[in-house]
Amino acid sequence: MASPKKELMMLRVFRLTLPAALLTSLTWMTLFTDSARQAVINSLGANANIIIFILGLFLVIGLYWVMGVYERKILYENHHSRPAF
């Protein structure tokens, strides 16, 4: 099992790389072939790119919220697991 310090470091690295990875995936989403883009536009309407981008932003916000809850849990457990002197 990893120490709380290593868990926090991994969590912070994840929180830094998450936006870069999601922005990259959203960029690739807009670079679909014409037929795939047309299929998405037909199913979502004329504002398909905006809808996909907003859904990606909600995903980022949701993941940040979950990681914040996890970070507080780690800090709480680390604070309360130390023996009292």
PDB file of N, CA, C and O in Angstrom, chain B, residues numbered from 101:
ATOM      1  N   MET B 101       0.840  -1.176   0.000  1.00  0.00           N
ATOM      2  CA  MET B 101       0.000   0.000   0.000  1.00  0.00           C
ATOM      3  C   MET B 101       0.886   1.240   0.000  1.00  0.00           C
ATOM      4  O   MET B 101       1.902   1.288   0.692  1.00  0.00           O
ATOM      5  N   ALA B 102       0.496   2.230  -0.772  1.00  0.00           N
ATOM      6  CA  ALA B 102       1.283   3.451  -0.880  1.00  0.00           C
ATOM      7  C   ALA B 102       1.088   4.329   0.346  1.00  0.00           C
ATOM      8  O   ALA B 102       0.038   4.305   0.988  1.00  0.00           O
ATOM      9  N   SER B 103       2.104   5.091   0.652  1.00  0.00           N
ATOM     10  CA  SER B 103       2.011   6.011   1.777  1.00  0.00           C
ATOM     11  C   SER B 103       1.095   7.175   1.403  1.00  0.00           C
ATOM     12  O   SER B 103       0.909   7.458   0.219  1.00  0.00           O
ATOM     13  N   PRO B 104       0.525   7.846   2.391  1.00  0.00           N
ATOM     14  CA  PRO B 104      -0.341   9.001   2.087  1.00  0.00           C
ATOM     15  C   PRO B 104       0.371  10.086   1.291  1.00  0.00           C
ATOM     16  O   PRO B 104      -0.245  10.749   0.456  1.00  0.00           O
ATOM     17  N   LYS B 105       1.664  10.272   1.542  1.00  0.00           N
ATOM     18  CA  LYS B 105       2.420  11.293   0.799  1.00  0.00           C
ATOM     19  C   LYS B 105       2.501  10.923  -0.680  1.00  0.00           C
ATOM     20  O   LYS B 105       2.328  11.787  -1.539  1.00  0.00           O
ATOM     21  N   LYS B 106       2.766   9.637  -0.993  1.00  0.00           N
ATOM     22  CA  LYS B 106       2.834   9.203  -2.382  1.00  0.00           C
ATOM     23  C   LYS B 106       1.454   9.256  -3.039  1.00  0.00           C
ATOM     24  O   LYS B 106       1.339   9.605  -4.213  1.00  0.00           O
ATOM     25  N   GLU B 107       0.398   8.908  -2.280  1.00  0.00           N
ATOM     26  CA  GLU B 107      -0.947   8.984  -2.830  1.00  0.00           C
ATOM     27  C   GLU B 107      -1.303  10.419  -3.197  1.00  0.00           C
ATOM     28  O   GLU B 107      -1.886  10.663  -4.253  1.00  0.00           O
ATOM     29  N   LEU B 108      -0.958  11.362  -2.342  1.00  0.00           N
ATOM     30  CA  LEU B 108      -1.233  12.766  -2.632  1.00  0.00           C
ATOM     31  C   LEU B 108      -0.447  13.247  -3.843  1.00  0.00           C
ATOM     32  O   LEU B 108      -0.965  14.012  -4.657  1.00  0.00           O
ATOM     33  N   MET B 109       0.815  12.799  -3.969  1.00  0.00           N
ATOM     34  CA  MET B 109       1.624  13.193  -5.116  1.00  0.00           C
ATOM     35  C   MET B 109       1.007  12.639  -6.403  1.00  0.00           C
ATOM     36  O   MET B 109       0.907  13.362  -7.395  1.00  0.00           O
ATOM     37  N   MET B 110       0.593  11.370  -6.403  1.00  0.00           N
ATOM     38  CA  MET B 110      -0.024  10.781  -7.583  1.00  0.00           C
ATOM     39  C   MET B 110      -1.334  11.491  -7.921  1.00  0.00           C
ATOM     40  O   MET B 110      -1.642  11.712  -9.092  1.00  0.00           O
ATOM     41  N   LEU B 111      -2.094  11.842  -6.904  1.00  0.00           N
ATOM     42  CA  LEU B 111      -3.351  12.542  -7.112  1.00  0.00           C
ATOM     43  C   LEU B 111      -3.118  13.910  -7.732  1.00  0.00           C
ATOM     44  O   LEU B 111      -3.852  14.311  -8.635  1.00  0.00           O
ATOM     45  N   ARG B 112      -2.124  14.620  -7.270  1.00  0.00           N
ATOM     46  CA  ARG B 112      -1.840  15.946  -7.814  1.00  0.00           C
ATOM     47  C   ARG B 112      -1.321  15.861  -9.245  1.00  0.00           C
ATOM     48  O   ARG B 112      -1.654  16.711 -10.071  1.00  0.00           O
ATOM     49  N   VAL B 113      -0.518  14.855  -9.547  1.00  0.00           N
ATOM     50  CA  VAL B 113      -0.055  14.665 -10.925  1.00  0.00           C
ATOM     51  C   VAL B 113      -1.250  14.363 -11.830  1.00  0.00           C
ATOM     52  O   VAL B 113      -1.343  14.885 -12.941  1.00  0.00           O
ATOM     53  N   PHE B 114      -2.161  13.517 -11.347  1.00  0.00           N
ATOM     54  CA  PHE B 114      -3.364  13.203 -12.106  1.00  0.00           C
ATOM     55  C   PHE B 114      -4.193  14.454 -12.353  1.00  0.00           C
ATOM     56  O   PHE B 114      -4.713  14.659 -13.450  1.00  0.00           O
ATOM     57  N   ARG B 115      -4.311  15.288 -11.328  1.00  0.00           N
ATOM     58  CA  ARG B 115      -5.112  16.503 -11.470  1.00  0.00           C
ATOM     59  C   ARG B 115      -4.464  17.498 -12.434  1.00  0.00           C
ATOM     60  O   ARG B 115      -5.164  18.324 -13.019  1.00  0.00           O
ATOM     61  N   LEU B 116      -3.161  17.438 -12.609  1.00  0.00           N
ATOM     62  CA  LEU B 116      -2.493  18.311 -13.575  1.00  0.00           C
ATOM     63  C   LEU B 116      -2.585  17.775 -15.004  1.00  0.00           C
ATOM     64  O   LEU B 116      -2.721  18.550 -15.951  1.00  0.00           O
ATOM     65  N   THR B 117      -2.511  16.456 -15.160  1.00  0.00           N
ATOM     66  CA  THR B 117      -2.530  15.882 -16.502  1.00  0.00           C
ATOM     67  C   THR B 117      -3.937  15.668 -17.039  1.00  0.00           C
ATOM     68  O   THR B 117      -4.118  15.542 -18.250  1.00  0.00           O
ATOM     69  N   LEU B 118      -4.929  15.624 -16.172  1.00  0.00           N
ATOM     70  CA  LEU B 118      -6.297  15.385 -16.622  1.00  0.00           C
ATOM     71  C   LEU B 118      -6.791  16.434 -17.615  1.00  0.00           C
ATOM     72  O   LEU B 118      -7.316  16.058 -18.663  1.00  0.00           O
ATOM     73  N   PRO B 119      -6.650  17.725 -17.339  1.00  0.00           N
ATOM     74  CA  PRO B 119      -7.138  18.697 -18.331  1.00  0.00           C
ATOM     75  C   PRO B 119      -6.427  18.596 -19.673  1.00  0.00           C
ATOM     76  O   PRO B 119      -7.059  18.739 -20.720  1.00  0.00           O
ATOM     77  N   ALA B 120      -5.131  18.352 -19.656  1.00  0.00           N
ATOM     78  CA  ALA B 120      -4.394  18.231 -20.918  1.00  0.00           C
ATOM     79  C   ALA B 120      -4.894  17.041 -21.727  1.00  0.00           C
ATOM     80  O   ALA B 120      -5.074  17.146 -22.940  1.00  0.00           O
ATOM     81  N   ALA B 121      -5.119  15.915 -21.066  1.00  0.00           N
ATOM     82  CA  ALA B 121      -5.599  14.728 -21.769  1.00  0.00           C
ATOM     83  C   ALA B 121      -7.012  14.931 -22.312  1.00  0.00           C
ATOM     84  O   ALA B 121      -7.311  14.531 -23.437  1.00  0.00           O
ATOM     85  N   LEU B 122      -7.877  15.551 -21.517  1.00  0.00           N
ATOM     86  CA  LEU B 122      -9.244  15.750 -21.984  1.00  0.00           C
ATOM     87  C   LEU B 122      -9.322  16.793 -23.101  1.00  0.00           C
ATOM     88  O   LEU B 122     -10.112  16.638 -24.032  1.00  0.00           O
ATOM     89  N   LEU B 123      -8.519  17.844 -23.018  1.00  0.00           N
ATOM     90  CA  LEU B 123      -8.510  18.812 -24.112  1.00  0.00           C
ATOM     91  C   LEU B 123      -7.980  18.184 -25.398  1.00  0.00           C
ATOM     92  O   LEU B 123      -8.456  18.500 -26.489  1.00  0.00           O
ATOM     93  N   THR B 124      -7.005  17.304 -25.272  1.00  0.00           N
ATOM     94  CA  THR B 124      -6.503  16.596 -26.443  1.00  0.00           C
ATOM     95  C   THR B 124      -7.586  15.707 -27.043  1.00  0.00           C
ATOM     96  O   THR B 124      -7.769  15.675 -28.260  1.00  0.00           O
ATOM     97  N   SER B 125      -8.306  14.985 -26.179  1.00  0.00           N
ATOM     98  CA  SER B 125      -9.361  14.108 -26.698  1.00  0.00           C
ATOM     99  C   SER B 125     -10.504  14.919 -27.304  1.00  0.00           C
ATOM    100  O   SER B 125     -11.100  14.493 -28.293  1.00  0.00           O
ATOM    101  N   LEU B 126     -10.821  16.081 -26.726  1.00  0.00           N
ATOM    102  CA  LEU B 126     -11.851  16.928 -27.325  1.00  0.00           C
ATOM    103  C   LEU B 126     -11.399  17.476 -28.678  1.00  0.00           C
ATOM    104  O   LEU B 126     -12.213  17.624 -29.590  1.00  0.00           O
ATOM    105  N   THR B 127     -10.113  17.775 -28.812  1.00  0.00           N
ATOM    106  CA  THR B 127      -9.593  18.236 -30.100  1.00  0.00           C
ATOM    107  C   THR B 127      -9.710  17.139 -31.148  1.00  0.00           C
ATOM    108  O   THR B 127     -10.125  17.392 -32.279  1.00  0.00           O
ATOM    109  N   TRP B 128      -9.341  15.915 -30.765  1.00  0.00           N
ATOM    110  CA  TRP B 128      -9.462  14.812 -31.711  1.00  0.00           C
ATOM    111  C   TRP B 128     -10.921  14.555 -32.064  1.00  0.00           C
ATOM    112  O   TRP B 128     -11.236  14.138 -33.178  1.00  0.00           O
ATOM    113  N   MET B 129     -11.814  14.811 -31.098  1.00  0.00           N
ATOM    114  CA  MET B 129     -13.233  14.616 -31.359  1.00  0.00           C
ATOM    115  C   MET B 129     -13.701  15.536 -32.483  1.00  0.00           C
ATOM    116  O   MET B 129     -14.544  15.158 -33.297  1.00  0.00           O
ATOM    117  N   THR B 130     -13.148  16.744 -32.519  1.00  0.00           N
ATOM    118  CA  THR B 130     -13.553  17.684 -33.568  1.00  0.00           C
ATOM    119  C   THR B 130     -12.837  17.410 -34.881  1.00  0.00           C
ATOM    120  O   THR B 130     -13.202  17.989 -35.905  1.00  0.00           O
ATOM    121  N   LEU B 131     -11.834  16.548 -34.882  1.00  0.00           N
ATOM    122  CA  LEU B 131     -11.102  16.226 -36.107  1.00  0.00           C
ATOM    123  C   LEU B 131     -11.523  14.888 -36.713  1.00  0.00           C
ATOM    124  O   LEU B 131     -10.745  14.241 -37.414  1.00  0.00           O
ATOM    125  N   PHE B 132     -12.773  14.481 -36.432  1.00  0.00           N
ATOM    126  CA  PHE B 132     -13.308  13.268 -37.054  1.00  0.00           C
ATOM    127  C   PHE B 132     -13.332  13.425 -38.570  1.00  0.00           C
ATOM    128  O   PHE B 132     -13.181  14.529 -39.092  1.00  0.00           O
ATOM    129  N   THR B 133     -13.520  12.323 -39.259  1.00  0.00           N
ATOM    130  CA  THR B 133     -13.715  12.393 -40.703  1.00  0.00           C
ATOM    131  C   THR B 133     -15.042  13.102 -40.979  1.00  0.00           C
ATOM    132  O   THR B 133     -15.874  13.267 -40.087  1.00  0.00           O
ATOM    133  N   ASP B 134     -15.216  13.511 -42.220  1.00  0.00           N
ATOM    134  CA  ASP B 134     -16.435  14.248 -42.568  1.00  0.00           C
ATOM    135  C   ASP B 134     -17.691  13.416 -42.343  1.00  0.00           C
ATOM    136  O   ASP B 134     -18.702  13.932 -41.865  1.00  0.00           O
ATOM    137  N   SER B 135     -17.633  12.136 -42.684  1.00  0.00           N
ATOM    138  CA  SER B 135     -18.827  11.300 -42.525  1.00  0.00           C
ATOM    139  C   SER B 135     -19.156  11.091 -41.041  1.00  0.00           C
ATOM    140  O   SER B 135     -20.325  11.109 -40.659  1.00  0.00           O
ATOM    141  N   ALA B 136     -18.131  10.893 -40.210  1.00  0.00           N
ATOM    142  CA  ALA B 136     -18.380  10.724 -38.775  1.00  0.00           C
ATOM    143  C   ALA B 136     -18.883  12.019 -38.163  1.00  0.00           C
ATOM    144  O   ALA B 136     -19.789  12.007 -37.330  1.00  0.00           O
ATOM    145  N   ARG B 137     -18.299  13.135 -38.574  1.00  0.00           N
ATOM    146  CA  ARG B 137     -18.746  14.435 -38.059  1.00  0.00           C
ATOM    147  C   ARG B 137     -20.187  14.706 -38.486  1.00  0.00           C
ATOM    148  O   ARG B 137     -20.982  15.226 -37.703  1.00  0.00           O
ATOM    149  N   GLN B 138     -20.519  14.360 -39.710  1.00  0.00           N
ATOM    150  CA  GLN B 138     -21.876  14.573 -40.194  1.00  0.00           C
ATOM    151  C   GLN B 138     -22.871  13.707 -39.425  1.00  0.00           C
ATOM    152  O   GLN B 138     -23.986  14.147 -39.145  1.00  0.00           O
ATOM    153  N   ALA B 139     -22.480  12.485 -39.083  1.00  0.00           N
ATOM    154  CA  ALA B 139     -23.355  11.616 -38.297  1.00  0.00           C
ATOM    155  C   ALA B 139     -23.593  12.194 -36.907  1.00  0.00           C
ATOM    156  O   ALA B 139     -24.711  12.142 -36.393  1.00  0.00           O
ATOM    157  N   VAL B 140     -22.535  12.750 -36.291  1.00  0.00           N
ATOM    158  CA  VAL B 140     -22.687  13.376 -34.975  1.00  0.00           C
ATOM    159  C   VAL B 140     -23.558  14.616 -35.068  1.00  0.00           C
ATOM    160  O   VAL B 140     -24.420  14.837 -34.217  1.00  0.00           O
ATOM    161  N   ILE B 141     -23.339  15.422 -36.089  1.00  0.00           N
ATOM    162  CA  ILE B 141     -24.132  16.638 -36.263  1.00  0.00           C
ATOM    163  C   ILE B 141     -25.601  16.292 -36.501  1.00  0.00           C
ATOM    164  O   ILE B 141     -26.490  16.965 -35.980  1.00  0.00           O
ATOM    165  N   ASN B 142     -25.853  15.259 -37.277  1.00  0.00           N
ATOM    166  CA  ASN B 142     -27.238  14.856 -37.526  1.00  0.00           C
ATOM    167  C   ASN B 142     -27.911  14.372 -36.250  1.00  0.00           C
ATOM    168  O   ASN B 142     -29.101  14.614 -36.049  1.00  0.00           O
ATOM    169  N   SER B 143     -27.162  13.692 -35.386  1.00  0.00           N
ATOM    170  CA  SER B 143     -27.776  13.178 -34.164  1.00  0.00           C
ATOM    171  C   SER B 143     -27.915  14.233 -33.079  1.00  0.00           C
ATOM    172  O   SER B 143     -28.864  14.186 -32.297  1.00  0.00           O
ATOM    173  N   LEU B 144     -26.978  15.197 -33.012  1.00  0.00           N
ATOM    174  CA  LEU B 144     -27.020  16.210 -31.959  1.00  0.00           C
ATOM    175  C   LEU B 144     -27.550  17.561 -32.425  1.00  0.00           C
ATOM    176  O   LEU B 144     -27.922  18.390 -31.596  1.00  0.00           O
ATOM    177  N   GLY B 145     -27.590  17.793 -33.696  1.00  0.00           N
ATOM    178  CA  GLY B 145     -28.070  19.070 -34.200  1.00  0.00           C
ATOM    179  C   GLY B 145     -26.911  19.939 -34.663  1.00  0.00           C
ATOM    180  O   GLY B 145     -25.767  19.492 -34.739  1.00  0.00           O
ATOM    181  N   ALA B 146     -27.231  21.186 -34.970  1.00  0.00           N
ATOM    182  CA  ALA B 146     -26.249  22.091 -35.556  1.00  0.00           C
ATOM    183  C   ALA B 146     -25.158  22.504 -34.573  1.00  0.00           C
ATOM    184  O   ALA B 146     -24.056  22.848 -35.000  1.00  0.00           O
ATOM    185  N   ASN B 147     -25.430  22.482 -33.282  1.00  0.00           N
ATOM    186  CA  ASN B 147     -24.454  22.901 -32.273  1.00  0.00           C
ATOM    187  C   ASN B 147     -23.726  21.709 -31.649  1.00  0.00           C
ATOM    188  O   ASN B 147     -23.432  21.722 -30.454  1.00  0.00           O
ATOM    189  N   ALA B 148     -23.435  20.694 -32.439  1.00  0.00           N
ATOM    190  CA  ALA B 148     -22.845  19.458 -31.917  1.00  0.00           C
ATOM    191  C   ALA B 148     -21.493  19.695 -31.274  1.00  0.00           C
ATOM    192  O   ALA B 148     -21.219  19.130 -30.215  1.00  0.00           O
ATOM    193  N   ASN B 149     -20.633  20.515 -31.877  1.00  0.00           N
ATOM    194  CA  ASN B 149     -19.305  20.761 -31.299  1.00  0.00           C
ATOM    195  C   ASN B 149     -19.408  21.435 -29.941  1.00  0.00           C
ATOM    196  O   ASN B 149     -18.662  21.103 -29.020  1.00  0.00           O
ATOM    197  N   ILE B 150     -20.325  22.373 -29.816  1.00  0.00           N
ATOM    198  CA  ILE B 150     -20.509  23.054 -28.534  1.00  0.00           C
ATOM    199  C   ILE B 150     -21.042  22.081 -27.492  1.00  0.00           C
ATOM    200  O   ILE B 150     -20.600  22.103 -26.343  1.00  0.00           O
ATOM    201  N   ILE B 151     -21.988  21.225 -27.881  1.00  0.00           N
ATOM    202  CA  ILE B 151     -22.548  20.240 -26.943  1.00  0.00           C
ATOM    203  C   ILE B 151     -21.464  19.284 -26.475  1.00  0.00           C
ATOM    204  O   ILE B 151     -21.383  18.984 -25.284  1.00  0.00           O
ATOM    205  N   ILE B 152     -20.633  18.800 -27.386  1.00  0.00           N
ATOM    206  CA  ILE B 152     -19.553  17.877 -27.019  1.00  0.00           C
ATOM    207  C   ILE B 152     -18.554  18.565 -26.102  1.00  0.00           C
ATOM    208  O   ILE B 152     -18.084  17.962 -25.137  1.00  0.00           O
ATOM    209  N   PHE B 153     -18.220  19.826 -26.389  1.00  0.00           N
ATOM    210  CA  PHE B 153     -17.273  20.550 -25.549  1.00  0.00           C
ATOM    211  C   PHE B 153     -17.841  20.768 -24.149  1.00  0.00           C
ATOM    212  O   PHE B 153     -17.124  20.599 -23.163  1.00  0.00           O
ATOM    213  N   ILE B 154     -19.104  21.135 -24.049  1.00  0.00           N
ATOM    214  CA  ILE B 154     -19.724  21.343 -22.737  1.00  0.00           C
ATOM    215  C   ILE B 154     -19.797  20.038 -21.957  1.00  0.00           C
ATOM    216  O   ILE B 154     -19.560  20.034 -20.749  1.00  0.00           O
ATOM    217  N   LEU B 155     -20.118  18.935 -22.617  1.00  0.00           N
ATOM    218  CA  LEU B 155     -20.116  17.638 -21.933  1.00  0.00           C
ATOM    219  C   LEU B 155     -18.714  17.286 -21.430  1.00  0.00           C
ATOM    220  O   LEU B 155     -18.563  16.738 -20.338  1.00  0.00           O
ATOM    221  N   GLY B 156     -17.693  17.600 -22.226  1.00  0.00           N
ATOM    222  CA  GLY B 156     -16.315  17.377 -21.784  1.00  0.00           C
ATOM    223  C   GLY B 156     -15.962  18.229 -20.581  1.00  0.00           C
ATOM    224  O   GLY B 156     -15.279  17.761 -19.671  1.00  0.00           O
ATOM    225  N   LEU B 157     -16.419  19.479 -20.564  1.00  0.00           N
ATOM    226  CA  LEU B 157     -16.177  20.341 -19.402  1.00  0.00           C
ATOM    227  C   LEU B 157     -16.868  19.805 -18.155  1.00  0.00           C
ATOM    228  O   LEU B 157     -16.292  19.826 -17.067  1.00  0.00           O
ATOM    229  N   PHE B 158     -18.111  19.321 -18.309  1.00  0.00           N
ATOM    230  CA  PHE B 158     -18.799  18.719 -17.164  1.00  0.00           C
ATOM    231  C   PHE B 158     -18.049  17.482 -16.667  1.00  0.00           C
ATOM    232  O   PHE B 158     -17.995  17.232 -15.463  1.00  0.00           O
ATOM    233  N   LEU B 159     -17.475  16.712 -17.587  1.00  0.00           N
ATOM    234  CA  LEU B 159     -16.682  15.554 -17.189  1.00  0.00           C
ATOM    235  C   LEU B 159     -15.460  15.971 -16.392  1.00  0.00           C
ATOM    236  O   LEU B 159     -15.143  15.359 -15.372  1.00  0.00           O
ATOM    237  N   VAL B 160     -14.769  17.014 -16.853  1.00  0.00           N
ATOM    238  CA  VAL B 160     -13.594  17.518 -16.135  1.00  0.00           C
ATOM    239  C   VAL B 160     -13.984  18.008 -14.744  1.00  0.00           C
ATOM    240  O   VAL B 160     -13.314  17.688 -13.762  1.00  0.00           O
ATOM    241  N   ILE B 161     -15.055  18.776 -14.655  1.00  0.00           N
ATOM    242  CA  ILE B 161     -15.508  19.290 -13.361  1.00  0.00           C
ATOM    243  C   ILE B 161     -15.889  18.148 -12.431  1.00  0.00           C
ATOM    244  O   ILE B 161     -15.553  18.172 -11.247  1.00  0.00           O
ATOM    245  N   GLY B 162     -16.587  17.148 -12.958  1.00  0.00           N
ATOM    246  CA  GLY B 162     -16.968  15.999 -12.139  1.00  0.00           C
ATOM    247  C   GLY B 162     -15.763  15.219 -11.635  1.00  0.00           C
ATOM    248  O   GLY B 162     -15.721  14.818 -10.472  1.00  0.00           O
ATOM    249  N   LEU B 163     -14.785  15.003 -12.505  1.00  0.00           N
ATOM    250  CA  LEU B 163     -13.587  14.271 -12.080  1.00  0.00           C
ATOM    251  C   LEU B 163     -12.780  15.069 -11.064  1.00  0.00           C
ATOM    252  O   LEU B 163     -12.232  14.495 -10.123  1.00  0.00           O
ATOM    253  N   TYR B 164     -12.701  16.391 -11.243  1.00  0.00           N
ATOM    254  CA  TYR B 164     -12.016  17.214 -10.257  1.00  0.00           C
ATOM    255  C   TYR B 164     -12.718  17.143  -8.906  1.00  0.00           C
ATOM    256  O   TYR B 164     -12.062  17.089  -7.866  1.00  0.00           O
ATOM    257  N   TRP B 165     -14.047  17.143  -8.917  1.00  0.00           N
ATOM    258  CA  TRP B 165     -14.796  17.045  -7.669  1.00  0.00           C
ATOM    259  C   TRP B 165     -14.512  15.713  -6.975  1.00  0.00           C
ATOM    260  O   TRP B 165     -14.270  15.678  -5.768  1.00  0.00           O
ATOM    261  N   VAL B 166     -14.542  14.612  -7.741  1.00  0.00           N
ATOM    262  CA  VAL B 166     -14.264  13.287  -7.169  1.00  0.00           C
ATOM    263  C   VAL B 166     -12.845  13.243  -6.615  1.00  0.00           C
ATOM    264  O   VAL B 166     -12.627  12.716  -5.524  1.00  0.00           O
ATOM    265  N   MET B 167     -11.874  13.789  -7.351  1.00  0.00           N
ATOM    266  CA  MET B 167     -10.495  13.783  -6.873  1.00  0.00           C
ATOM    267  C   MET B 167     -10.335  14.675  -5.642  1.00  0.00           C
ATOM    268  O   MET B 167      -9.524  14.366  -4.769  1.00  0.00           O
ATOM    269  N   GLY B 168     -11.080  15.760  -5.554  1.00  0.00           N
ATOM    270  CA  GLY B 168     -11.044  16.603  -4.363  1.00  0.00           C
ATOM    271  C   GLY B 168     -11.579  15.876  -3.146  1.00  0.00           C
ATOM    272  O   GLY B 168     -11.017  15.985  -2.056  1.00  0.00           O
ATOM    273  N   VAL B 169     -12.675  15.124  -3.327  1.00  0.00           N
ATOM    274  CA  VAL B 169     -13.223  14.324  -2.233  1.00  0.00           C
ATOM    275  C   VAL B 169     -12.207  13.275  -1.800  1.00  0.00           C
ATOM    276  O   VAL B 169     -12.004  13.059  -0.605  1.00  0.00           O
ATOM    277  N   TYR B 170     -11.565  12.619  -2.778  1.00  0.00           N
ATOM    278  CA  TYR B 170     -10.566  11.597  -2.462  1.00  0.00           C
ATOM    279  C   TYR B 170      -9.368  12.206  -1.740  1.00  0.00           C
ATOM    280  O   TYR B 170      -8.835  11.610  -0.804  1.00  0.00           O
ATOM    281  N   GLU B 171      -8.944  13.399  -2.176  1.00  0.00           N
ATOM    282  CA  GLU B 171      -7.813  14.061  -1.529  1.00  0.00           C
ATOM    283  C   GLU B 171      -8.149  14.417  -0.078  1.00  0.00           C
ATOM    284  O   GLU B 171      -7.319  14.234   0.812  1.00  0.00           O
ATOM    285  N   ARG B 172      -9.347  14.919   0.161  1.00  0.00           N
ATOM    286  CA  ARG B 172      -9.749  15.225   1.541  1.00  0.00           C
ATOM    287  C   ARG B 172      -9.815  13.965   2.381  1.00  0.00           C
ATOM    288  O   ARG B 172      -9.473  13.997   3.563  1.00  0.00           O
ATOM    289  N   LYS B 173     -10.250  12.850   1.795  1.00  0.00           N
ATOM    290  CA  LYS B 173     -10.304  11.569   2.510  1.00  0.00           C
ATOM    291  C   LYS B 173      -8.899  11.138   2.913  1.00  0.00           C
ATOM    292  O   LYS B 173      -8.680  10.710   4.046  1.00  0.00           O
ATOM    293  N   ILE B 174      -7.947  11.251   1.990  1.00  0.00           N
ATOM    294  CA  ILE B 174      -6.560  10.873   2.288  1.00  0.00           C
ATOM    295  C   ILE B 174      -6.008  11.752   3.409  1.00  0.00           C
ATOM    296  O   ILE B 174      -5.391  11.256   4.352  1.00  0.00           O
ATOM    297  N   LEU B 175      -6.238  13.062   3.296  1.00  0.00           N
ATOM    298  CA  LEU B 175      -5.739  13.970   4.333  1.00  0.00           C
ATOM    299  C   LEU B 175      -6.387  13.693   5.677  1.00  0.00           C
ATOM    300  O   LEU B 175      -5.720  13.747   6.710  1.00  0.00           O
ATOM    301  N   TYR B 176      -7.687  13.394   5.677  1.00  0.00           N
ATOM    302  CA  TYR B 176      -8.394  13.094   6.923  1.00  0.00           C
ATOM    303  C   TYR B 176      -7.847  11.820   7.556  1.00  0.00           C
ATOM    304  O   TYR B 176      -7.580  11.782   8.757  1.00  0.00           O
ATOM    305  N   GLU B 177      -7.679  10.767   6.736  1.00  0.00           N
ATOM    306  CA  GLU B 177      -7.149   9.505   7.265  1.00  0.00           C
ATOM    307  C   GLU B 177      -5.722   9.674   7.765  1.00  0.00           C
ATOM    308  O   GLU B 177      -5.357   9.099   8.791  1.00  0.00           O
ATOM    309  N   ASN B 178      -4.913  10.448   7.060  1.00  0.00           N
ATOM    310  CA  ASN B 178      -3.534  10.672   7.474  1.00  0.00           C
ATOM    311  C   ASN B 178      -3.495  11.442   8.791  1.00  0.00           C
ATOM    312  O   ASN B 178      -2.674  11.152   9.661  1.00  0.00           O
ATOM    313  N   HIS B 179      -4.374  12.410   8.932  1.00  0.00           N
ATOM    314  CA  HIS B 179      -4.409  13.228  10.154  1.00  0.00           C
ATOM    315  C   HIS B 179      -4.878  12.404  11.351  1.00  0.00           C
ATOM    316  O   HIS B 179      -4.358  12.565  12.455  1.00  0.00           O
ATOM    317  N   HIS B 180      -5.855  11.526  11.141  1.00  0.00           N
ATOM    318  CA  HIS B 180      -6.427  10.761  12.251  1.00  0.00           C
ATOM    319  C   HIS B 180      -5.764   9.409  12.481  1.00  0.00           C
ATOM    320  O   HIS B 180      -6.097   8.726  13.450  1.00  0.00           O
ATOM    321  N   SER B 181      -4.841   9.005  11.623  1.00  0.00           N
ATOM    322  CA  SER B 181      -4.181   7.720  11.829  1.00  0.00           C
ATOM    323  C   SER B 181      -2.898   7.844  12.665  1.00  0.00           C
ATOM    324  O   SER B 181      -2.312   6.835  13.056  1.00  0.00           O
ATOM    325  N   ARG B 182      -2.474   9.059  12.932  1.00  0.00           N
ATOM    326  CA  ARG B 182      -1.267   9.233  13.745  1.00  0.00           C
ATOM    327  C   ARG B 182      -1.582   8.964  15.214  1.00  0.00           C
ATOM    328  O   ARG B 182      -2.640   9.347  15.714  1.00  0.00           O
ATOM    329  N   PRO B 183      -0.668   8.314  15.886  1.00  0.00           N
ATOM    330  CA  PRO B 183      -0.922   8.058  17.313  1.00  0.00           C
ATOM    331  C   PRO B 183      -0.852   9.340  18.125  1.00  0.00           C
ATOM    332  O   PRO B 183      -0.043  10.224  17.844  1.00  0.00           O
ATOM    333  N   ALA B 184      -1.693   9.432  19.118  1.00  0.00           N
ATOM    334  CA  ALA B 184      -1.717  10.609  19.983  1.00  0.00           C
ATOM    335  C   ALA B 184      -0.602  10.513  21.018  1.00  0.00           C
ATOM    336  O   ALA B 184      -0.373   9.446  21.589  1.00  0.00           O
ATOM    337  N   PHE B 185       0.079  11.604  21.257  1.00  0.00           N
ATOM    338  CA  PHE B 185       1.159  11.620  22.242  1.00  0.00           C
ATOM    339  C   PHE B 185       0.754  12.480  23.407  1.00  0.00           C
ATOM    340  O   PHE B 185       1.521  12.632  24.358  1.00  0.00           O
TER     341      PHE B 185
END
